Amino acid sequence: MSQLVAKAKALANKMIVAARPQLDEFWKYAKVELSPPLPADFQKLKQTAESAKKASKKDMKGQLKKSGLSQVTVAEAWLNMLVTVEVITWFYMGEVIGRRHLVGYKV
């Protein structure tokens, strides 16, 4: 029994030594990435949102003309809708085939 405990301790120590570099790297990034935002970050976010809002208002009409969305005919819109419905239908049919059930997964 004491041999089993000694082997378990040795294995645990080996695992700790092997995992140490990965844990150190994780902790280094966790300190930076998982810290809460600072008040300065909120100010920067607010400025970015305001500038994006101004830019989007200014360019909305120009972008609509560039994209040609205002020039789509009813027939083209109908065709686009049918293609979208077909893609969605094939997606859901693939889901049913993948789970081999009509409703839900076998858990």
Rosetta silent file (secondary structure, phi, psi, omega in degrees, C-alpha in Angstrom):
SEQUENCE: MSQLVAKAKALANKMIVAARPQLDEFWKYAKVELSPPLPADFQKLKQTAESAKKASKKDMKGQLKKSGLSQVTVAEAWLNMLVTVEVITWFYMGEVIGRRHLVGYKV
SCORE:     score description
SCORE:     0.000 S_00000001
   1 L     0.000  -38.994 -179.369    0.000    0.000    0.000 S_00000001
   2 H   -68.162  -29.866  176.831    2.844    2.372    0.832 S_00000001
   3 H   -66.756  -38.288  178.718    4.365    1.675   -2.581 S_00000001
   4 H   -64.767  -41.278  178.345    1.123    2.748   -4.239 S_00000001
   5 H   -65.939  -41.272 -179.810    1.082    5.989   -2.238 S_00000001
   6 H   -65.002  -41.192  177.627    4.729    6.640   -3.104 S_00000001
   7 H   -65.165  -39.778  179.082    4.046    6.033   -6.808 S_00000001
   8 H   -64.146  -41.817  177.545    1.015    8.335   -6.678 S_00000001
   9 H   -63.856  -43.302  179.646    3.092   11.087   -5.038 S_00000001
  10 H   -63.487  -41.735  178.542    5.853   10.672   -7.611 S_00000001
  11 H   -64.921  -41.962  178.742    3.336   10.808  -10.465 S_00000001
  12 H   -63.085  -41.653  178.756    1.683   13.904   -8.993 S_00000001
  13 H   -64.374  -41.153  177.654    5.065   15.622   -8.656 S_00000001
  14 H   -62.576  -40.452  179.708    5.954   14.765  -12.270 S_00000001
  15 H   -66.004  -39.036  178.580    2.621   16.179  -13.445 S_00000001
  16 H   -64.387  -44.397  179.333    3.174   19.393  -11.481 S_00000001
  17 H   -64.427  -39.949 -179.011    6.657   19.824  -12.948 S_00000001
  18 H   -70.824  -32.918 -176.317    5.383   19.119  -16.475 S_00000001
  19 H   -85.996  -14.351 -174.544    2.423   21.496  -16.161 S_00000001
  20 H   -56.199  -47.577 -179.121    4.350   24.401  -14.586 S_00000001
  21 H   -61.680  -41.184  179.134    5.439   26.131  -17.859 S_00000001
  22 H   -65.875  -40.856  179.448    1.924   26.019  -19.299 S_00000001
  23 H   -66.499  -38.115  177.228    0.414   27.308  -16.056 S_00000001
  24 H   -63.529  -43.666  178.418    2.946   30.143  -15.864 S_00000001
  25 H   -64.990  -41.841  177.547    2.122   31.201  -19.412 S_00000001
  26 H   -60.304  -45.123 -177.692   -1.599   30.958  -18.711 S_00000001
  27 H   -64.909  -37.786  179.017   -1.252   33.074  -15.574 S_00000001
  28 H   -60.187  -46.352 -179.626    0.790   35.704  -17.443 S_00000001
  29 H   -74.891  -32.211 -179.502   -1.979   36.148  -20.048 S_00000001
  30 H   -65.714  -35.794  178.402   -4.793   35.784  -17.506 S_00000001
  31 H   -60.703  -37.068 -177.402   -3.489   38.762  -15.520 S_00000001
  32 H   -84.658  -48.850 -170.916   -3.795   40.963  -18.607 S_00000001
  33 H   -79.519  -29.131 -175.185   -6.827   39.543  -20.397 S_00000001
  34 L  -100.230    7.476  178.003   -9.078   38.736  -17.448 S_00000001
  35 L   -77.901  149.860 -179.478   -8.603   41.974  -15.533 S_00000001
  36 L   -69.390  154.576 -179.321  -11.633   44.267  -15.284 S_00000001
  37 L   -68.281  149.642  178.499  -11.716   47.314  -17.563 S_00000001
  38 L   -91.439  161.105  177.488  -10.335   50.596  -16.290 S_00000001
  39 H   -56.704  -33.927  178.206  -12.228   53.917  -16.429 S_00000001
  40 H   -63.694  -32.970  178.368   -9.911   55.033  -19.241 S_00000001
  41 H   -65.292  -37.855  178.721  -11.082   52.043  -21.281 S_00000001
  42 H   -66.590  -39.013  177.943  -14.696   53.212  -20.967 S_00000001
  43 H   -63.698  -43.045  179.268  -13.765   56.695  -22.186 S_00000001
  44 H   -64.320  -40.506  178.358  -11.962   55.256  -25.188 S_00000001
  45 H   -63.849  -41.168  179.034  -14.935   53.002  -25.960 S_00000001
  46 H   -63.768  -43.858  178.713  -17.317   55.954  -25.746 S_00000001
  47 H   -63.790  -41.175  179.512  -15.173   58.017  -28.133 S_00000001
  48 H   -64.378  -41.801 -179.907  -14.945   55.133  -30.591 S_00000001
  49 H   -66.116  -40.380  179.341  -18.721   54.598  -30.518 S_00000001
  50 H   -65.887  -41.945  179.634  -19.416   58.296  -31.084 S_00000001
  51 H   -67.598  -36.282  177.715  -17.016   58.507  -34.026 S_00000001
  52 H   -67.546  -37.258  178.916  -18.506   55.350  -35.560 S_00000001
  53 H   -64.730  -44.218  178.667  -22.008   56.775  -35.155 S_00000001
  54 H   -63.430  -42.909 -178.861  -21.018   60.018  -36.911 S_00000001
  55 H   -66.686  -38.284 -178.034  -19.299   58.115  -39.714 S_00000001
  56 H   -70.580  -36.393  176.985  -22.221   55.751  -40.233 S_00000001
  57 H   -64.652  -39.353 -177.024  -24.737   58.595  -40.466 S_00000001
  58 H   -69.438  -39.887 -172.661  -22.567   60.369  -42.997 S_00000001
  59 H   -95.761   -1.382 -173.870  -21.919   57.340  -45.192 S_00000001
  60 H   -60.924  -48.296 -178.668  -25.300   55.575  -45.007 S_00000001
  61 H   -67.834  -39.258  178.445  -26.754   57.069  -48.163 S_00000001
  62 H   -64.935  -40.475  179.388  -23.499   56.693  -50.054 S_00000001
  63 H   -66.775  -36.316  179.147  -23.140   53.058  -49.031 S_00000001
  64 H   -64.547  -40.467  178.479  -26.714   52.313  -50.084 S_00000001
  65 H   -70.073  -38.651 -179.898  -26.048   53.689  -53.548 S_00000001
  66 H   -65.707  -40.810 -174.831  -22.711   51.859  -53.804 S_00000001
  67 H   -72.744  -20.163 -179.572  -24.149   48.511  -52.789 S_00000001
  68 L    77.135   13.536 -178.505  -26.906   48.701  -55.378 S_00000001
  69 H   -66.421  -29.611  179.966  -29.441   47.599  -52.796 S_00000001
  70 H   -78.481   -8.314 -177.234  -31.833   50.298  -53.917 S_00000001
  71 H  -104.267   10.720 -178.553  -31.660   48.986  -57.499 S_00000001
  72 L   -78.728  130.563  178.627  -32.860   45.430  -56.789 S_00000001
  73 L   -82.462  167.889  179.807  -35.976   44.466  -58.727 S_00000001
  74 H   -64.396  -38.730  179.849  -38.855   42.499  -57.242 S_00000001
  75 H   -64.210  -42.714  178.189  -37.936   39.461  -59.334 S_00000001
  76 H   -66.085  -39.554  178.159  -34.336   39.520  -58.091 S_00000001
  77 H   -63.711  -41.764  177.959  -35.484   39.948  -54.492 S_00000001
  78 H   -61.872  -44.009  179.487  -37.870   36.986  -54.883 S_00000001
  79 H   -64.163  -41.948  178.024  -35.078   34.854  -56.348 S_00000001
  80 H   -62.527  -38.731  178.848  -32.727   35.831  -53.510 S_00000001
  81 H   -65.767  -42.078  179.394  -35.392   34.891  -50.976 S_00000001
  82 H   -64.153  -40.711  178.380  -35.931   31.491  -52.607 S_00000001
  83 H   -64.035  -40.890  178.417  -32.202   30.757  -52.616 S_00000001
  84 H   -62.737  -43.881  178.830  -32.001   31.719  -48.941 S_00000001
  85 H   -63.489  -38.910  179.173  -34.909   29.434  -48.063 S_00000001
  86 H   -64.841  -42.771  179.818  -33.281   26.596  -50.000 S_00000001
  87 H   -63.309  -44.361  179.264  -29.963   27.020  -48.174 S_00000001
  88 H   -63.422  -40.767  178.923  -31.704   27.083  -44.790 S_00000001
  89 H   -61.985  -45.359  179.167  -33.741   23.998  -45.723 S_00000001
  90 H   -64.317  -34.486  177.091  -30.649   22.043  -46.725 S_00000001
  91 H   -61.605  -49.177 -178.825  -28.972   23.091  -43.484 S_00000001
  92 H   -68.422  -32.308  175.257  -31.814   21.712  -41.385 S_00000001
  93 H   -66.062  -38.544  176.108  -32.003   18.558  -43.486 S_00000001
  94 H   -63.763  -37.475  176.129  -28.295   18.042  -42.846 S_00000001
  95 H   -61.749  -44.310 -179.801  -28.911   18.460  -39.130 S_00000001
  96 H   -64.617  -43.046  178.650  -31.600   15.769  -39.212 S_00000001
  97 H   -63.669  -40.231 -178.198  -29.357   13.433  -41.194 S_00000001
  98 H   -65.686  -37.721 -178.944  -26.472   14.097  -38.809 S_00000001
  99 H   -91.193   -8.514  177.228  -28.390   13.275  -35.664 S_00000001
 100 L    59.499   30.344  176.465  -30.278   10.375  -37.312 S_00000001
 101 L  -147.047  150.420  177.296  -33.497   11.517  -35.664 S_00000001
 102 L   -75.548  -36.765 -177.913  -36.218   13.848  -36.762 S_00000001
 103 L  -130.502  124.300  171.289  -36.407   15.566  -33.395 S_00000001
 104 L    73.563  166.509  177.336  -33.607   15.988  -30.852 S_00000001
 105 L   -97.747  152.547  172.410  -30.390   14.163  -30.140 S_00000001
 106 L   -81.055  121.455 -177.451  -30.019   10.833  -28.401 S_00000001
 107 L  -109.047    0.000    0.000  -28.420   11.649  -25.087 S_00000001
